[in-house]
C-alpha cells in the first residue's frame, strides 16, 4: 500500500506539471473538447452536429456525452462567456507534423489572459484538467488491483507504475478530453468481467454483479463508442462459461441482465443518434466533419503510420506535433519487445497456458486485441492510427507487460527489477 500511494503521489506531481506546462486548449484535442463542455454548461443541452456549420467542437459534437455532461457540472458557476476570445486558432500551425520546428501551438495565445490567477474559460479548463487527473488516480488503483487479482502484488504494482508514468497517459489525463473517463471505465469493466470469470454467480443469486457490469458497460458506451467492444467480449465470455459449465442460464439469464442494464443506461443516446443522424452511433455525422481518406492505405502507408501509433502510445504531445527524442521511443519499444517475448516464454508450456485461461488472464489479451482491431477498422476509414486510442485497454496491456518483463528474472530479483523499470519510466516522464 505504501508503494502504491508513492506511485499515486508521483503521478499527481507529474500530472500537475504536465497540465501547467501545456497552455490552455493545447492538450490532446482540447480545443475541440472544451467547447463541447462549455456549450453544455451554458446552453443546458447537447449540441447537434451540423456538417455545414459544425461549431468549435467540430466532429467531437457527435461523441457520446457522459464526460461532457459531468465536466459541465464541475464548472457550473464559472463564467465561460470569453471562450470565443480565447479560442483563436493559429492558421499556420503544423498539426500532426512533429518534424516542423515552428508553429507548434494550435492556438494564438495571450499570456496576460492566461496568467495566474486564472479566470473565465482558462480557469474552467484547469479545473477540468484537475478532475481528469483524479480519474487517472482511480485508473491506477484499479490497474494495481487487476494485476494483484490475476497474479500477485508485485505485478499489480509494476503495472500501476507503468500506467502512472506513461507520458502519454499523463498528457491525456491532464487534458479536457473524454479519454480519461474512457480509460477508467474500460479498466473497471475489465476487472468486473475478470471477477465474473473467476467466480461466476448464478444469475438468480448474484444478479447484482451482472447489473454492475451492465452499468459500467453502459456508462462506457456513453463515453466512447469503442468501449462497446467490451460488451461483445462479455457476451463471448458468458457463452464460453456456459459451455464449460453446461449451464446456459449464465448466457441467457446473466447476459440478459447485462444487456438490459446496458440498454437502460445508454439506449436513449443511441435513439437520439438515430432520430438526428439516421445512425445509431452517430458516426456518419462524425465522419462527415472529420473526413475520410483520400486513397486506400497501402502496406507502405501502414508501416509509415505505425510510427505515429507507437509515438502516440508513449508520448506525442500538442497537436500530434511535439515529439520526444527518438532515443525515448527506441528504448520504450525495446522494453515493450522484451516484455512481449518474456510473456511468450512464460506461456510456452501447456500448463502455463491452461492457468492463463482458467484465471481469466486471457481476457486481458482479448480486450487489447478487440480494441486494436476496432482501431485498425477506424483507421481504414479515417486517418486516426494513434496509440492513445487503445488506452481503454492500457491496464490490460501493462499487466501483461509487467508479467513479461519480470518473467526474465528469478524470483529474488523481480522486486528490484520492478523498481528499476518503474524508476526508469518515472525519470523519463519527468524529463519529458
ABEGO torsion letter per residue (X at the ends): XAAAAAAAAAAAAAAAAAAAABBBGABBGAAAAAAAAAAAAAAGBBBBBBAABAEAAEAAAABBAAAAAAAAAAABGBBAAAAAAABBBBAABBBGBAABABGABABBBBAAAABOBBBEAAAAAAAAAAAAAAAAAAAAAAAAAAAAAABBAAAAAAAAAAAAABAAAAAAAABBBAAAAAAAAAAAAAAAAAAAAABBBBAAAAAAAAAAAAAAAAAAAAABAAAAAAAAAAAAAAAAAAAAAGBAAAAAAAAAAAAAAAAAAAAAAAAAAAAAAGBAAGAAAAAAAAEBBABBBBAAAAAAAAAAAAAAAAGBBEBGABBBBAAAAAAAAAAAAAAAAAAAAAAABAAAAAAAAAAGAAAAAAAAAAAAAAAAAAAAABBABBAAAAAAAAAAAAAAAAAAAAAABBAAAAAAAAAAAAAAAAAAAAAX
